[in-house]
Amino acid sequence: MTKTIDFDQPLTNEDIEQLYRDGKLPRAGMQFLKQLVQPRDLWGQWADKLSLAVGAILVLAGIVFFFAFNWKDMPGWQKLGLIDLALVGCLLVSLWRGLDDGAGQTLAIGASIFVGVFMAVFGQIYQTGADAYQLFMMWALLILPWVILSKSLAHWTLWLVVAHTFLLVFWVQTVGDGIEIDVPLALLGLLAYGLQSHLASKQPGSWLDHNWFSWIWLFYSLTLTAFLIGAWVFTMRYGFYIPSDPFNGDLRTIAGLIGLALHCAGYYLAFKRFKLLVGAQIWTLISSILVSTIFLILFAEWIFDWGDGGLLFGGLFMAAVVAGIFWGGIKFLDLHQFAPGPAREVSNVE
Amino acid sequence: MLSKEHAITRLNAYGVPFSEQVWMSESKRKDGEFGVFAIIIRVIAGLFILGMMVVAIAGLIALLGLDSRWEHVAGTIGVLATGFAAWKFRTSYKMLEKQYSFKGLMYLSLLLVGKACLLAALFGWFDTGLFRSESGWIVALVFSLITLASLFFYRMYLEAFLAILVSLFLLDVAFGAEMLRVLLPQDYMRVLGRGDEAQIMRIRSAGVLVSTLSVSLLIGMTAVLIAIQNRRYLSSVYFYAVVLFLAYKFLPLDNQVYWSLGSTIDVKLGVDLGMVVVGFCAVSTLYAFLIGGWQKLKSLEHVIVICCIIILAVLGLYGVLFAVALMALGHVRHDRVLWVIGLIYLPIYLFLFYYSLDVTLLIKSYMLLGSGIAILAARFVLLRFFNPLNAEVENA
């Protein structure tokens, strides 16, 4: 079925982007038309912002490099004083610009970073003997009020990274070197993804409505769950001894099963609950890699143990299986319907 | 105002076949079908399959008892696989939809396996490695010629992107090593990694010259691609491959691969005049191109910008110049990929700059402070005395 279009009407940017999304126009063709419709030969405002950003980055980098050169010769009070100055400076300018302003938000995040830097340097100078996990725990607790007030997903990302690091370091220092810690980490990551996606769907266009946050945390969580499942399968097949594992691998099966459950939960959230294409693509990609890896783990030794013939036929067989797995993943994705995404998420290969 | 009908005429003149029927036809694509995910999953699948096929080929060679002539088996497989896949992409798999089908994925894998086997066979036939050998450049040249021929024979942009990157890398390393050998025949093999400071200094100075020459050639290649794309349709994939390799070349010197040939002791090289000239000329030419011609450079505000470029070039911050140039080019050409490459490249360059051993941290801090202050000062002068923002209507 074709639609009627008035070709005497002016060409717009929306027309060009629609043609590109529909695959009727290659990338270079899209750029060519955009240069005709919207020539950017007067770009003073853009150059003004770029020169401000680049100039500021270079000056800041120069300051960092300068202090890095002089760092070991600086007395403790000077180190802590400078960090305090940077922290207070960031906070004051952030309050002055306001949290609605991009620069204000960036400086608020910078202030949060300087809190952690202060605590690390303090512990280094005074050799307090505190455990590393205590640093991250206090860091997360201290900046939590700012994070809540800032209403910024970038700030929440920083907080989640600090919180996750605290959990990981706490586990390693108090329990040992098991992989079981990946279970709560994956669960927290999925919770972050689910909560943000749910709130964004209730308040579209708000500060919560940014896809990159959900992509990062979904990717992170599914990588952990895939690792848990893969480690479980590997343990069953070959055994997997970790020297300082406090449970001697006894909990690995449970961790693997929980990982599988979380992976399935990820499927439900990405495909059924939120129905967003990119989340589903992430799940499909990681699952395809996971299934291929499991297949390799289970059958590689058996196939390749047949000597040279095993190498030949095993290699061909595995190549075919892997191709089938990835193709199956693509077709599995095609079976589902998703909410239409914004134009910026779609691109051609050329 | 450009009408839709006129746009179609201009597209056809540019080299993109298009018509009213194509415009009005229903799109058969689903969102994301050929998007970034599609590229990533196919590349990962292709690499998995390539790994398995390498194992299979090793098994075949062992089964045939041709271990001592493995290069002939690999070469035969390479020629057959590449030839067959290339013929398929030229004849029945030209369209993106077919290339992204299951068979398209198979032919892509066949192409990757074929080219990998060809490359391995070339190393075997010439009995050479890439580093520390006298014939590595032959392998690099032959593979690059195969890549060039492929670009004209068929269109498979995903594979073309990888092939161009590999070819550029091979050429850079092989010719870099060869040129070093020509420039330093007595010192080179004898003192590699073990010489005194003067000898190492000579080697690194020669290395800087080689690096400058290769960067100049790459910049020339980039300029040619931009010029062609301005007049005629050419896939952006080729341009992105060259730009990414150029980004690698602009990284601080001691991160270049062929420095693995020698020691990385801290030697002071001073200002590299060649790179200063090349950097200044390239960025100034680009700036003139972006503002609409050399004649516009006569006005004072553009002279101020050129002074900033000179300062950055003299201070040796080529990576910063490159990142800014990419962002400017991406903005003017509505090319978000270029803009993102420039945006990501700047912090990566600064990060590696921190760890490079060519100059001390103190000197680096002065370089960065000086260039940052120069840019901010130029911005202040331009806004205060020329006020370009009020003199224009912003289109973007």
HADDOCK unambig.tbl for C-alpha pairs under 7 A between the chains (distance, minus, plus):
assign (segid A and resid 1 and name CA) (segid B and resid 26 and name CA) 6.27 0.50 0.50
assign (segid A and resid 2 and name CA) (segid B and resid 24 and name CA) 5.44 0.50 0.50
assign (segid A and resid 2 and name CA) (segid B and resid 25 and name CA) 5.07 0.50 0.50
assign (segid A and resid 2 and name CA) (segid B and resid 26 and name CA) 5.90 0.50 0.50
assign (segid A and resid 3 and name CA) (segid B and resid 24 and name CA) 5.57 0.50 0.50
assign (segid A and resid 4 and name CA) (segid B and resid 24 and name CA) 6.69 0.50 0.50
assign (segid A and resid 7 and name CA) (segid B and resid 3 and name CA) 6.65 0.50 0.50
assign (segid A and resid 7 and name CA) (segid B and resid 4 and name CA) 4.81 0.50 0.50
assign (segid A and resid 7 and name CA) (segid B and resid 5 and name CA) 5.09 0.50 0.50
assign (segid A and resid 8 and name CA) (segid B and resid 3 and name CA) 5.45 0.50 0.50
assign (segid A and resid 8 and name CA) (segid B and resid 4 and name CA) 6.09 0.50 0.50
assign (segid A and resid 8 and name CA) (segid B and resid 5 and name CA) 6.19 0.50 0.50
assign (segid A and resid 9 and name CA) (segid B and resid 3 and name CA) 5.36 0.50 0.50
assign (segid A and resid 9 and name CA) (segid B and resid 4 and name CA) 6.18 0.50 0.50
assign (segid A and resid 10 and name CA) (segid B and resid 1 and name CA) 5.90 0.50 0.50
assign (segid A and resid 10 and name CA) (segid B and resid 2 and name CA) 5.35 0.50 0.50
assign (segid A and resid 10 and name CA) (segid B and resid 3 and name CA) 4.00 0.50 0.50
assign (segid A and resid 10 and name CA) (segid B and resid 4 and name CA) 5.82 0.50 0.50
assign (segid A and resid 11 and name CA) (segid B and resid 2 and name CA) 5.76 0.50 0.50
assign (segid A and resid 11 and name CA) (segid B and resid 3 and name CA) 5.21 0.50 0.50
assign (segid A and resid 11 and name CA) (segid B and resid 4 and name CA) 4.96 0.50 0.50
assign (segid A and resid 22 and name CA) (segid B and resid 27 and name CA) 5.46 0.50 0.50
assign (segid A and resid 22 and name CA) (segid B and resid 29 and name CA) 6.21 0.50 0.50
assign (segid A and resid 28 and name CA) (segid B and resid 233 and name CA) 6.71 0.50 0.50
assign (segid A and resid 28 and name CA) (segid B and resid 234 and name CA) 6.94 0.50 0.50
assign (segid A and resid 28 and name CA) (segid B and resid 235 and name CA) 6.13 0.50 0.50
assign (segid A and resid 28 and name CA) (segid B and resid 236 and name CA) 6.04 0.50 0.50
assign (segid A and resid 29 and name CA) (segid B and resid 16 and name CA) 6.65 0.50 0.50
assign (segid A and resid 29 and name CA) (segid B and resid 233 and name CA) 6.96 0.50 0.50
assign (segid A and resid 31 and name CA) (segid B and resid 333 and name CA) 6.16 0.50 0.50
assign (segid A and resid 31 and name CA) (segid B and resid 334 and name CA) 5.71 0.50 0.50
assign (segid A and resid 31 and name CA) (segid B and resid 335 and name CA) 6.64 0.50 0.50
assign (segid A and resid 34 and name CA) (segid B and resid 334 and name CA) 6.76 0.50 0.50
assign (segid A and resid 35 and name CA) (segid B and resid 333 and name CA) 6.29 0.50 0.50
assign (segid A and resid 37 and name CA) (segid B and resid 2 and name CA) 6.53 0.50 0.50
assign (segid A and resid 38 and name CA) (segid B and resid 395 and name CA) 6.52 0.50 0.50
assign (segid A and resid 40 and name CA) (segid B and resid 332 and name CA) 5.11 0.50 0.50
assign (segid A and resid 40 and name CA) (segid B and resid 395 and name CA) 6.25 0.50 0.50
assign (segid A and resid 40 and name CA) (segid B and resid 396 and name CA) 6.26 0.50 0.50
assign (segid A and resid 41 and name CA) (segid B and resid 291 and name CA) 6.35 0.50 0.50
assign (segid A and resid 41 and name CA) (segid B and resid 332 and name CA) 6.97 0.50 0.50
assign (segid A and resid 42 and name CA) (segid B and resid 392 and name CA) 6.62 0.50 0.50
assign (segid A and resid 42 and name CA) (segid B and resid 394 and name CA) 6.17 0.50 0.50
assign (segid A and resid 42 and name CA) (segid B and resid 395 and name CA) 6.76 0.50 0.50
assign (segid A and resid 43 and name CA) (segid B and resid 394 and name CA) 6.45 0.50 0.50
assign (segid A and resid 44 and name CA) (segid B and resid 388 and name CA) 6.09 0.50 0.50
assign (segid A and resid 44 and name CA) (segid B and resid 389 and name CA) 5.55 0.50 0.50
assign (segid A and resid 45 and name CA) (segid B and resid 389 and name CA) 6.09 0.50 0.50
assign (segid A and resid 48 and name CA) (segid B and resid 379 and name CA) 6.94 0.50 0.50
assign (segid A and resid 51 and name CA) (segid B and resid 375 and name CA) 6.44 0.50 0.50
assign (segid A and resid 51 and name CA) (segid B and resid 376 and name CA) 6.87 0.50 0.50
assign (segid A and resid 51 and name CA) (segid B and resid 379 and name CA) 6.75 0.50 0.50
assign (segid A and resid 52 and name CA) (segid B and resid 376 and name CA) 6.39 0.50 0.50
assign (segid A and resid 55 and name CA) (segid B and resid 372 and name CA) 4.23 0.50 0.50
assign (segid A and resid 55 and name CA) (segid B and resid 373 and name CA) 6.60 0.50 0.50
assign (segid A and resid 55 and name CA) (segid B and resid 375 and name CA) 5.38 0.50 0.50
assign (segid A and resid 55 and name CA) (segid B and resid 376 and name CA) 5.43 0.50 0.50
assign (segid A and resid 56 and name CA) (segid B and resid 372 and name CA) 6.43 0.50 0.50
assign (segid A and resid 58 and name CA) (segid B and resid 368 and name CA) 5.29 0.50 0.50
assign (segid A and resid 58 and name CA) (segid B and resid 369 and name CA) 6.28 0.50 0.50
assign (segid A and resid 58 and name CA) (segid B and resid 371 and name CA) 6.98 0.50 0.50
assign (segid A and resid 58 and name CA) (segid B and resid 372 and name CA) 4.73 0.50 0.50
assign (segid A and resid 59 and name CA) (segid B and resid 368 and name CA) 6.15 0.50 0.50
assign (segid A and resid 59 and name CA) (segid B and resid 369 and name CA) 4.73 0.50 0.50
assign (segid A and resid 59 and name CA) (segid B and resid 372 and name CA) 4.86 0.50 0.50
assign (segid A and resid 59 and name CA) (segid B and resid 373 and name CA) 6.70 0.50 0.50
assign (segid A and resid 61 and name CA) (segid B and resid 368 and name CA) 6.69 0.50 0.50
assign (segid A and resid 62 and name CA) (segid B and resid 365 and name CA) 4.16 0.50 0.50
assign (segid A and resid 62 and name CA) (segid B and resid 366 and name CA) 6.50 0.50 0.50
assign (segid A and resid 62 and name CA) (segid B and resid 368 and name CA) 4.75 0.50 0.50
assign (segid A and resid 62 and name CA) (segid B and resid 369 and name CA) 4.84 0.50 0.50
assign (segid A and resid 63 and name CA) (segid B and resid 365 and name CA) 6.56 0.50 0.50
assign (segid A and resid 65 and name CA) (segid B and resid 361 and name CA) 5.99 0.50 0.50
assign (segid A and resid 65 and name CA) (segid B and resid 362 and name CA) 6.95 0.50 0.50
assign (segid A and resid 65 and name CA) (segid B and resid 365 and name CA) 5.02 0.50 0.50
assign (segid A and resid 66 and name CA) (segid B and resid 361 and name CA) 6.82 0.50 0.50
assign (segid A and resid 66 and name CA) (segid B and resid 362 and name CA) 5.71 0.50 0.50
assign (segid A and resid 66 and name CA) (segid B and resid 365 and name CA) 5.18 0.50 0.50
assign (segid A and resid 69 and name CA) (segid B and resid 361 and name CA) 5.49 0.50 0.50
assign (segid A and resid 69 and name CA) (segid B and resid 362 and name CA) 5.88 0.50 0.50
assign (segid A and resid 281 and name CA) (segid B and resid 37 and name CA) 6.55 0.50 0.50
assign (segid A and resid 285 and name CA) (segid B and resid 41 and name CA) 6.32 0.50 0.50
assign (segid A and resid 308 and name CA) (segid B and resid 59 and name CA) 4.69 0.50 0.50
assign (segid A and resid 308 and name CA) (segid B and resid 62 and name CA) 5.95 0.50 0.50
assign (segid A and resid 308 and name CA) (segid B and resid 63 and name CA) 5.59 0.50 0.50
assign (segid A and resid 309 and name CA) (segid B and resid 59 and name CA) 6.18 0.50 0.50
assign (segid A and resid 309 and name CA) (segid B and resid 63 and name CA) 6.51 0.50 0.50
assign (segid A and resid 311 and name CA) (segid B and resid 55 and name CA) 6.02 0.50 0.50
assign (segid A and resid 311 and name CA) (segid B and resid 56 and name CA) 5.29 0.50 0.50
assign (segid A and resid 311 and name CA) (segid B and resid 59 and name CA) 4.55 0.50 0.50
assign (segid A and resid 312 and name CA) (segid B and resid 55 and name CA) 6.82 0.50 0.50
assign (segid A and resid 312 and name CA) (segid B and resid 56 and name CA) 3.82 0.50 0.50
assign (segid A and resid 312 and name CA) (segid B and resid 57 and name CA) 6.31 0.50 0.50
assign (segid A and resid 312 and name CA) (segid B and resid 59 and name CA) 4.41 0.50 0.50
assign (segid A and resid 312 and name CA) (segid B and resid 60 and name CA) 5.43 0.50 0.50
assign (segid A and resid 313 and name CA) (segid B and resid 56 and name CA) 6.52 0.50 0.50
assign (segid A and resid 314 and name CA) (segid B and resid 56 and name CA) 6.87 0.50 0.50
assign (segid A and resid 315 and name CA) (segid B and resid 52 and name CA) 4.73 0.50 0.50
assign (segid A and resid 315 and name CA) (segid B and resid 53 and name CA) 5.62 0.50 0.50
assign (segid A and resid 315 and name CA) (segid B and resid 55 and name CA) 5.49 0.50 0.50
assign (segid A and resid 315 and name CA) (segid B and resid 56 and name CA) 4.27 0.50 0.50
assign (segid A and resid 316 and name CA) (segid B and resid 52 and name CA) 6.80 0.50 0.50
assign (segid A and resid 316 and name CA) (segid B and resid 53 and name CA) 6.27 0.50 0.50
assign (segid A and resid 316 and name CA) (segid B and resid 56 and name CA) 5.92 0.50 0.50
assign (segid A and resid 318 and name CA) (segid B and resid 52 and name CA) 6.36 0.50 0.50
assign (segid A and resid 319 and name CA) (segid B and resid 49 and name CA) 4.80 0.50 0.50
assign (segid A and resid 319 and name CA) (segid B and resid 52 and name CA) 5.36 0.50 0.50
assign (segid A and resid 319 and name CA) (segid B and resid 53 and name CA) 6.53 0.50 0.50
assign (segid A and resid 322 and name CA) (segid B and resid 49 and name CA) 6.73 0.50 0.50
assign (segid A and resid 323 and name CA) (segid B and resid 45 and name CA) 6.52 0.50 0.50
assign (segid A and resid 323 and name CA) (segid B and resid 49 and name CA) 6.91 0.50 0.50
assign (segid A and resid 326 and name CA) (segid B and resid 45 and name CA) 6.37 0.50 0.50
assign (segid A and resid 327 and name CA) (segid B and resid 102 and name CA) 6.58 0.50 0.50
assign (segid A and resid 346 and name CA) (segid B and resid 31 and name CA) 6.73 0.50 0.50
assign (segid A and resid 346 and name CA) (segid B and resid 32 and name CA) 5.44 0.50 0.50
assign (segid A and resid 346 and name CA) (segid B and resid 35 and name CA) 5.25 0.50 0.50
assign (segid A and resid 347 and name CA) (segid B and resid 34 and name CA) 6.85 0.50 0.50
assign (segid A and resid 347 and name CA) (segid B and resid 35 and name CA) 4.73 0.50 0.50
assign (segid A and resid 347 and name CA) (segid B and resid 36 and name CA) 6.49 0.50 0.50
assign (segid A and resid 348 and name CA) (segid B and resid 34 and name CA) 5.61 0.50 0.50
assign (segid A and resid 348 and name CA) (segid B and resid 35 and name CA) 5.54 0.50 0.50
assign (segid A and resid 349 and name CA) (segid B and resid 34 and name CA) 6.66 0.50 0.50
assign (segid A and resid 349 and name CA) (segid B and resid 35 and name CA) 6.80 0.50 0.50
assign (segid A and resid 350 and name CA) (segid B and resid 157 and name CA) 6.67 0.50 0.50
assign (segid A and resid 350 and name CA) (segid B and resid 235 and name CA) 5.91 0.50 0.50
assign (segid A and resid 350 and name CA) (segid B and resid 236 and name CA) 6.15 0.50 0.50
assign (segid A and resid 350 and name CA) (segid B and resid 237 and name CA) 5.89 0.50 0.50
